[in-house]
């Protein structure tokens, strides 16, 4: 079963996607990542490999993690700080 998911891209992920927010229909984290890579191509796919994903503020790393309708997924590339 697919859920309507809002994706928010930050920093380099937003640059690679060409936008800050969009909506997908996806049943799992793996489905969502595949859809994002398909829609935006190899530039975003390369960035996604280095990103952390947060669903409703909780880090998710297992592709089998189900997504619920209306959840927001944040795509966070590694940040350097000091």
C-alpha positions in Angstrom: 0.0 0.0 0.0 1.4 3.4 -1.0 1.3 6.5 1.2 1.5 10.1 0.1 4.8 11.4 1.4 6.1 15.0 1.5 9.9 15.1 0.9 12.0 18.1 2.0 15.4 18.4 0.6 18.2 20.3 2.3 21.5 21.8 1.2 23.2 19.8 -1.6 20.2 17.5 -1.9 17.9 20.5 -2.7 20.5 21.6 -5.2 20.7 18.2 -6.9 16.8 17.8 -6.9 16.3 21.4 -8.1 13.7 22.1 -5.5 13.1 22.1 -1.8 9.9 20.1 -1.4 7.8 17.7 -3.4 5.3 14.8 -2.9 5.7 11.1 -3.8 3.5 8.0 -3.5 5.6 5.3 -1.8 5.0 2.3 0.4 8.5 2.1 2.0 11.8 4.0 2.3 13.3 1.9 -0.5 10.4 2.7 -2.8 10.8 6.4 -2.0 14.5 6.5 -2.6 14.1 4.7 -5.9 11.3 7.1 -6.9 13.5 10.2 -6.0 16.5 8.8 -8.0 14.2 8.0 -11.0 12.6 11.4 -11.0 15.8 13.4 -10.6 18.5 11.2 -12.2 22.1 10.3 -11.3 22.9 13.7 -9.7 20.5 13.2 -6.9 21.1 9.4 -6.8 24.8 10.2 -6.0 23.8 12.6 -3.2 21.2 10.3 -1.8 23.9 7.6 -1.2 25.5 10.0 1.4 22.3 11.4 2.9 20.4 10.6 6.1 16.6 10.3 5.9 14.3 11.3 8.7 10.7 10.2 8.6 8.6 12.3 11.1 11.9 13.4 12.7 13.2 9.8 13.2 16.2 8.5 11.3 15.4 5.6 9.0 18.0 3.5 7.2 16.2 0.2 6.5 14.7 0.2 3.0 11.9 -2.0 4.2 10.7 0.6 6.7 7.0 1.4 5.8 5.9 4.9 5.3 2.5 6.2 6.5 0.2 8.6 4.7 1.0 12.2 5.3 4.5 11.7 6.7 7.3 14.2 6.0 10.7 12.8 5.0 13.7 15.0 5.4 16.7 14.4 3.1 19.8 15.6 5.0 23.3 15.5 3.3 26.3 15.4 5.6 27.0 18.8 7.1 30.4 20.1 7.9 30.6 22.4 10.9 32.9 24.1 13.2 
